[in-house]
Amino acid sequence: MFGLGDLLSLIISAFIILPVVVFLREMGYVIASMLLGVKNPRLTIGSGPRILKVGMFDIRKYYHLYSWFSYDSLKREGKFAYIMLYAGPILMNVIVALVINAMLANDMLEEYATFWNRFIFYAFYYVLFDIVPMKTANGMPNNGLIIYEMLRYGKRTDYNEEPFIPGTSEVEEQYQEEMEKIEEVKEHQKDVAAEEADTKYEERQHKAEIEKVKQDEIEDLQKAGNHEQAKKEKHDNNKPE
C-alpha cells in the first residue's frame, strides 16, 4: 500500500535525487569537453526565463530536472574526441554510483543508506538508457548509439542532420527570440487589458450618465407634481366659502 513514507520518498526522488543525477550526467559532458578543448561551453539548468548566468552555468526559472549541455566547437575533433565526449555522462554516473556503492559497502553512509541506495538506482537508470544503443522519442540517437556508430563506422550514420549537442550561440539566439516573443505577448496582453479596462470605464460612465438623466427626469417630474399640487392648494384656498 502506498503510504505517507512512500510519498515522501517520491518527493525526495523527484526534487532532489533526479535533478542531482541529471546535473552530474551533464557535468560529464562538461569535464570531457574541457579535456578536449571546447569553445563557448554552457550548462543550462532548468527551462524558461533566466534567473541568472554565472560563467558557463545558465540557471532558468522552471523545473531543474530539465538540463542540457551545449558548446560551439571542439579544438580537438575526430573519432576519439567524439567518443570521449559522448561517453562523458555515462562515465560520470558510473563513477559516482560505484564510489557511493563502495562507501555503503564499507558502512561509511550507513545512517542514510536508503537515500544513497535510491541515488545509485537512478544513476544506473540513466546509465542504462545512455549506454544501450537506441533512438530517443524524437528520433535522435542516444549516447550509446552515437558511440557504437563512431566505433563501427567512424561517424554518425543516422539520417538526423541536427547536432546531438546544440551550439551555445544558437541556443542563446533561440532564447533571446523566445524571450522577445514572451515580452510581445505580455505587452499585447497589457494592451488588451488596458482596452478592456477603458471599455468597462466608458460603460460605467455611460451607465452613470443614463442613471443621472433618469434621476434628473424623476426630480423634474417630482418638482412639476409639487408645483401642480401647490397651485391646486392655492386655488382651493382662494375659493369663496
Disulfide bonds with the S-S distance in Angstrom:
none
